[in-house]
Amino acid sequence: MTDAEERAGFGARLAEARKTRGMSLEDVHQHTRLEMRIIEALELERIDDLGQPVYARGYIRSYARLVGLDPQALIESYNAASGAPEVDSWAPPQVERHEAGQHIRPQYVALALVAIVTLLVLFWVFGKQDDSEGTVPTSAAPDKPTVTAANEASPLPALPEQSDAGTAATEDAPHSEGGVGSAEIAGQGPESTGGQAGGADETAPRAAVVPEPAQQAEPADTGRNEERASQPEAVPDGKVLTLQLEGDSWVEVIDARGRKLVRRLLRAGQVERLVGEPPFSVFLGNADAVRLKYEDQPVDPRRWRRPNATARFRIPE
């Protein structure tokens, strides 16, 4: 490089090299994709028209490579003419933004993990609740008859104190097993009902206990008790609810006076005829296996059937 070339600015060198190669401004534009105003600003060294130093240096590199000049020498000439620092000021902020992103990323990951764990816990809790609700009647059915028999055995000694022995026998009859309740309402005496209770349901624990309260009442007036026991209607104003079992089902029936007419597991083939004060509150563990009649009028319990085959309703509605 001659002294004259060293004294010439970066723009004059670019213009001279272009002319030496026989290229026009349009040729430079086609090869470098630089705008015509930028090419003219470079050759005329209109530094203000070149924009930020970082962009100006990029323009100079593209133009210098096209015409075969050393880009670094031309950039040094530009730095001297413009007074711009040799190091680009935009580099450090780019590094800082990258580091800031690294600090934020773990926070988002932690939040996402917490959200996933929370959703899993909620699904597990609600799933357990649905399972427990669907299996309550089935799992509770074998245990409830034993507990009910133990809890309800204590009121039996109070039978002689009732003003009407027939009424007392009917109120307590639903607490015993299915054969006892049906026989007393049909008009049979206590001696025959004890035998029927043992045959109807071998799983019932109270079949041998039921006759004892009736025997305690005999010393007072044996003839009078037999006359009252033979009466067909123990509850004068009661209504009749009949249950016929086509399959095993847990059955609970409570009348308007709060008396539990039946509360145990009934087997397929059993028929229960209950008398009480309506409306009756009924719960069936297997609604598909029970046929109902209220005052000899059929009632379909599947109207109230739940997805787990249970049903809870009142008769009459």
Contacts in CASP RR format, 6 or more apart in sequence:
PFRMAT RR
TARGET T0000
AUTHOR 0000-0000-0000
METHOD contacts of the structure
MODEL  1
MTDAEERAGFGARLAEARKTRGMSLEDVHQHTRLEMRIIEALELERIDDL
GQPVYARGYIRSYARLVGLDPQALIESYNAASGAPEVDSWAPPQVERHEA
GQHIRPQYVALALVAIVTLLVLFWVFGKQDDSEGTVPTSAAPDKPTVTAA
NEASPLPALPEQSDAGTAATEDAPHSEGGVGSAEIAGQGPESTGGQAGGA
DETAPRAAVVPEPAQQAEPADTGRNEERASQPEAVPDGKVLTLQLEGDSW
VEVIDARGRKLVRRLLRAGQVERLVGEPPFSVFLGNADAVRLKYEDQPVD
PRRWRRPNATARFRIPE
1 73 0 8 1.000
5 13 0 8 1.000
8 16 0 8 1.000
9 45 0 8 1.000
9 77 0 8 1.000
9 81 0 8 1.000
10 42 0 8 1.000
10 45 0 8 1.000
10 60 0 8 1.000
10 74 0 8 1.000
10 75 0 8 1.000
10 77 0 8 1.000
10 78 0 8 1.000
10 81 0 8 1.000
11 42 0 8 1.000
11 43 0 8 1.000
11 44 0 8 1.000
11 45 0 8 1.000
11 74 0 8 1.000
12 43 0 8 1.000
12 45 0 8 1.000
13 69 0 8 1.000
13 74 0 8 1.000
13 77 0 8 1.000
14 42 0 8 1.000
14 43 0 8 1.000
14 60 0 8 1.000
14 63 0 8 1.000
14 64 0 8 1.000
14 67 0 8 1.000
14 69 0 8 1.000
14 74 0 8 1.000
15 43 0 8 1.000
17 67 0 8 1.000
17 68 0 8 1.000
17 69 0 8 1.000
18 24 0 8 1.000
18 25 0 8 1.000
18 28 0 8 1.000
18 43 0 8 1.000
18 67 0 8 1.000
20 67 0 8 1.000
21 67 0 8 1.000
23 66 0 8 1.000
23 67 0 8 1.000
25 36 0 8 1.000
25 39 0 8 1.000
25 40 0 8 1.000
26 36 0 8 1.000
28 34 0 8 1.000
28 39 0 8 1.000
28 63 0 8 1.000
28 66 0 8 1.000
29 35 0 8 1.000
29 36 0 8 1.000
29 39 0 8 1.000
31 66 0 8 1.000
32 39 0 8 1.000
32 62 0 8 1.000
32 63 0 8 1.000
32 66 0 8 1.000
34 59 0 8 1.000
34 62 0 8 1.000
34 63 0 8 1.000
37 49 0 8 1.000
38 49 0 8 1.000
38 50 0 8 1.000
38 59 0 8 1.000
39 63 0 8 1.000
40 46 0 8 1.000
41 47 0 8 1.000
41 49 0 8 1.000
41 50 0 8 1.000
42 50 0 8 1.000
42 59 0 8 1.000
42 60 0 8 1.000
42 63 0 8 1.000
45 81 0 8 1.000
47 56 0 8 1.000
47 78 0 8 1.000
47 81 0 8 1.000
47 82 0 8 1.000
50 56 0 8 1.000
50 59 0 8 1.000
53 78 0 8 1.000
53 79 0 8 1.000
53 82 0 8 1.000
53 84 0 8 1.000
53 85 0 8 1.000
53 88 0 8 1.000
54 88 0 8 1.000
54 90 0 8 1.000
56 78 0 8 1.000
56 82 0 8 1.000
56 84 0 8 1.000
57 75 0 8 1.000
57 78 0 8 1.000
57 88 0 8 1.000
60 71 0 8 1.000
60 74 0 8 1.000
60 75 0 8 1.000
60 78 0 8 1.000
61 71 0 8 1.000
61 75 0 8 1.000
64 70 0 8 1.000
64 71 0 8 1.000
64 74 0 8 1.000
65 71 0 8 1.000
78 84 0 8 1.000
79 85 0 8 1.000
79 86 0 8 1.000
133 308 0 8 1.000
134 308 0 8 1.000
134 310 0 8 1.000
135 308 0 8 1.000
137 250 0 8 1.000
137 285 0 8 1.000
137 308 0 8 1.000
137 310 0 8 1.000
138 285 0 8 1.000
140 250 0 8 1.000
141 250 0 8 1.000
141 265 0 8 1.000
141 285 0 8 1.000
142 265 0 8 1.000
144 250 0 8 1.000
144 263 0 8 1.000
144 264 0 8 1.000
144 265 0 8 1.000
145 203 0 8 1.000
145 204 0 8 1.000
145 205 0 8 1.000
145 263 0 8 1.000
145 264 0 8 1.000
145 265 0 8 1.000
146 205 0 8 1.000
148 175 0 8 1.000
148 260 0 8 1.000
148 263 0 8 1.000
148 264 0 8 1.000
149 175 0 8 1.000
149 204 0 8 1.000
149 205 0 8 1.000
149 206 0 8 1.000
152 175 0 8 1.000
152 260 0 8 1.000
153 206 0 8 1.000
153 209 0 8 1.000
155 172 0 8 1.000
156 172 0 8 1.000
156 209 0 8 1.000
156 210 0 8 1.000
156 212 0 8 1.000
156 213 0 8 1.000
157 213 0 8 1.000
157 216 0 8 1.000
159 165 0 8 1.000
159 168 0 8 1.000
159 169 0 8 1.000
159 172 0 8 1.000
159 213 0 8 1.000
159 214 0 8 1.000
159 216 0 8 1.000
159 217 0 8 1.000
160 213 0 8 1.000
160 216 0 8 1.000
160 217 0 8 1.000
160 220 0 8 1.000
162 168 0 8 1.000
164 228 0 8 1.000
165 217 0 8 1.000
165 224 0 8 1.000
165 225 0 8 1.000
165 228 0 8 1.000
165 229 0 8 1.000
166 228 0 8 1.000
166 229 0 8 1.000
166 231 0 8 1.000
166 234 0 8 1.000
167 234 0 8 1.000
167 235 0 8 1.000
169 184 0 8 1.000
169 190 0 8 1.000
169 214 0 8 1.000
169 229 0 8 1.000
169 234 0 8 1.000
170 184 0 8 1.000
170 185 0 8 1.000
170 234 0 8 1.000
170 235 0 8 1.000
170 275 0 8 1.000
171 234 0 8 1.000
171 235 0 8 1.000
171 259 0 8 1.000
172 213 0 8 1.000
173 180 0 8 1.000
173 181 0 8 1.000
173 184 0 8 1.000
173 185 0 8 1.000
173 234 0 8 1.000
174 181 0 8 1.000
174 253 0 8 1.000
174 259 0 8 1.000
174 260 0 8 1.000
174 261 0 8 1.000
174 262 0 8 1.000
174 263 0 8 1.000
174 274 0 8 1.000
175 260 0 8 1.000
175 263 0 8 1.000
176 197 0 8 1.000
176 204 0 8 1.000
176 206 0 8 1.000
176 207 0 8 1.000
176 210 0 8 1.000
177 197 0 8 1.000
177 198 0 8 1.000
177 200 0 8 1.000
177 201 0 8 1.000
177 204 0 8 1.000
177 206 0 8 1.000
177 207 0 8 1.000
177 264 0 8 1.000
178 197 0 8 1.000
178 200 0 8 1.000
178 201 0 8 1.000
178 204 0 8 1.000
178 262 0 8 1.000
178 264 0 8 1.000
178 266 0 8 1.000
178 270 0 8 1.000
178 272 0 8 1.000
179 193 0 8 1.000
179 196 0 8 1.000
179 197 0 8 1.000
179 198 0 8 1.000
179 199 0 8 1.000
179 200 0 8 1.000
179 201 0 8 1.000
180 193 0 8 1.000
180 194 0 8 1.000
180 196 0 8 1.000
180 197 0 8 1.000
180 207 0 8 1.000
180 210 0 8 1.000
181 193 0 8 1.000
181 197 0 8 1.000
181 272 0 8 1.000
181 273 0 8 1.000
182 196 0 8 1.000
182 200 0 8 1.000
182 271 0 8 1.000
182 272 0 8 1.000
182 273 0 8 1.000
183 189 0 8 1.000
183 192 0 8 1.000
183 193 0 8 1.000
183 194 0 8 1.000
183 196 0 8 1.000
183 197 0 8 1.000
184 190 0 8 1.000
184 193 0 8 1.000
184 229 0 8 1.000
184 234 0 8 1.000
185 232 0 8 1.000
185 234 0 8 1.000
185 273 0 8 1.000
185 274 0 8 1.000
185 275 0 8 1.000
186 232 0 8 1.000
186 273 0 8 1.000
187 229 0 8 1.000
187 230 0 8 1.000
187 231 0 8 1.000
187 232 0 8 1.000
188 196 0 8 1.000
189 226 0 8 1.000
189 229 0 8 1.000
189 230 0 8 1.000
190 210 0 8 1.000
190 211 0 8 1.000
190 214 0 8 1.000
190 229 0 8 1.000
191 211 0 8 1.000
193 210 0 8 1.000
193 211 0 8 1.000
194 207 0 8 1.000
194 210 0 8 1.000
194 211 0 8 1.000
195 207 0 8 1.000
197 204 0 8 1.000
197 206 0 8 1.000
197 207 0 8 1.000
197 210 0 8 1.000
198 204 0 8 1.000
198 207 0 8 1.000
198 208 0 8 1.000
199 207 0 8 1.000
200 270 0 8 1.000
201 207 0 8 1.000
201 267 0 8 1.000
201 270 0 8 1.000
203 265 0 8 1.000
204 264 0 8 1.000
214 225 0 8 1.000
214 229 0 8 1.000
217 225 0 8 1.000
218 225 0 8 1.000
233 275 0 8 1.000
234 275 0 8 1.000
235 275 0 8 1.000
235 276 0 8 1.000
235 277 0 8 1.000
237 277 0 8 1.000
238 275 0 8 1.000
238 276 0 8 1.000
238 277 0 8 1.000
238 278 0 8 1.000
239 275 0 8 1.000
239 276 0 8 1.000
239 277 0 8 1.000
239 278 0 8 1.000
239 280 0 8 1.000
239 294 0 8 1.000
239 295 0 8 1.000
240 273 0 8 1.000
240 274 0 8 1.000
240 275 0 8 1.000
240 294 0 8 1.000
240 295 0 8 1.000
240 296 0 8 1.000
241 253 0 8 1.000
241 261 0 8 1.000
241 273 0 8 1.000
241 274 0 8 1.000
241 275 0 8 1.000
241 276 0 8 1.000
241 280 0 8 1.000
241 282 0 8 1.000
241 292 0 8 1.000
241 293 0 8 1.000
241 294 0 8 1.000
241 315 0 8 1.000
242 271 0 8 1.000
242 272 0 8 1.000
242 273 0 8 1.000
242 274 0 8 1.000
242 292 0 8 1.000
242 293 0 8 1.000
242 294 0 8 1.000
242 296 0 8 1.000
243 251 0 8 1.000
243 253 0 8 1.000
243 262 0 8 1.000
243 266 0 8 1.000
243 270 0 8 1.000
243 271 0 8 1.000
243 272 0 8 1.000
243 274 0 8 1.000
243 290 0 8 1.000
243 291 0 8 1.000
243 292 0 8 1.000
244 269 0 8 1.000
244 270 0 8 1.000
244 271 0 8 1.000
244 290 0 8 1.000
244 291 0 8 1.000
244 292 0 8 1.000
244 293 0 8 1.000
245 266 0 8 1.000
245 267 0 8 1.000
245 268 0 8 1.000
245 269 0 8 1.000
245 270 0 8 1.000
245 271 0 8 1.000
245 272 0 8 1.000
245 289 0 8 1.000
245 290 0 8 1.000
245 291 0 8 1.000
246 268 0 8 1.000
246 269 0 8 1.000
246 289 0 8 1.000
246 290 0 8 1.000
246 291 0 8 1.000
247 267 0 8 1.000
247 268 0 8 1.000
247 269 0 8 1.000
247 286 0 8 1.000
247 289 0 8 1.000
247 290 0 8 1.000
248 265 0 8 1.000
248 266 0 8 1.000
248 267 0 8 1.000
248 268 0 8 1.000
248 286 0 8 1.000
248 289 0 8 1.000
249 265 0 8 1.000
249 266 0 8 1.000
249 284 0 8 1.000
249 285 0 8 1.000
249 286 0 8 1.000
249 287 0 8 1.000
249 289 0 8 1.000
249 290 0 8 1.000
250 264 0 8 1.000
250 265 0 8 1.000
250 266 0 8 1.000
250 283 0 8 1.000
250 284 0 8 1.000
250 285 0 8 1.000
250 286 0 8 1.000
251 262 0 8 1.000
251 263 0 8 1.000
251 264 0 8 1.000
251 265 0 8 1.000
251 266 0 8 1.000
251 272 0 8 1.000
251 282 0 8 1.000
251 283 0 8 1.000
251 284 0 8 1.000
251 285 0 8 1.000
251 290 0 8 1.000
252 260 0 8 1.000
252 262 0 8 1.000
252 263 0 8 1.000
252 282 0 8 1.000
252 283 0 8 1.000
253 260 0 8 1.000
253 261 0 8 1.000
253 262 0 8 1.000
253 263 0 8 1.000
253 274 0 8 1.000
253 280 0 8 1.000
253 281 0 8 1.000
253 282 0 8 1.000
253 283 0 8 1.000
254 260 0 8 1.000
254 261 0 8 1.000
254 280 0 8 1.000
254 281 0 8 1.000
255 261 0 8 1.000
255 276 0 8 1.000
255 277 0 8 1.000
255 278 0 8 1.000
255 279 0 8 1.000
255 280 0 8 1.000
255 281 0 8 1.000
256 276 0 8 1.000
256 277 0 8 1.000
256 278 0 8 1.000
256 279 0 8 1.000
256 280 0 8 1.000
257 276 0 8 1.000
257 277 0 8 1.000
259 276 0 8 1.000
261 274 0 8 1.000
261 275 0 8 1.000
261 276 0 8 1.000
261 280 0 8 1.000
262 272 0 8 1.000
262 274 0 8 1.000
266 272 0 8 1.000
268 289 0 8 1.000
274 280 0 8 1.000
278 315 0 8 1.000
278 316 0 8 1.000
279 314 0 8 1.000
279 315 0 8 1.000
279 316 0 8 1.000
279 317 0 8 1.000
280 294 0 8 1.000
280 314 0 8 1.000
280 315 0 8 1.000
281 312 0 8 1.000
281 314 0 8 1.000
282 292 0 8 1.000
282 301 0 8 1.000
282 311 0 8 1.000
282 312 0 8 1.000
282 313 0 8 1.000
282 314 0 8 1.000
282 315 0 8 1.000
283 310 0 8 1.000
283 311 0 8 1.000
283 312 0 8 1.000
284 290 0 8 1.000
284 301 0 8 1.000
284 310 0 8 1.000
284 311 0 8 1.000
284 312 0 8 1.000
285 309 0 8 1.000
285 310 0 8 1.000
285 311 0 8 1.000
286 309 0 8 1.000
286 310 0 8 1.000
287 301 0 8 1.000
287 302 0 8 1.000
287 304 0 8 1.000
287 305 0 8 1.000
287 306 0 8 1.000
287 309 0 8 1.000
287 310 0 8 1.000
287 311 0 8 1.000
288 302 0 8 1.000
288 305 0 8 1.000
288 309 0 8 1.000
290 301 0 8 1.000
291 298 0 8 1.000
292 298 0 8 1.000
292 299 0 8 1.000
292 300 0 8 1.000
292 301 0 8 1.000
292 315 0 8 1.000
293 299 0 8 1.000
294 315 0 8 1.000
294 316 0 8 1.000
299 315 0 8 1.000
301 311 0 8 1.000
301 313 0 8 1.000
302 311 0 8 1.000
303 313 0 8 1.000
304 311 0 8 1.000
304 312 0 8 1.000
304 313 0 8 1.000
305 311 0 8 1.000
306 312 0 8 1.000
END
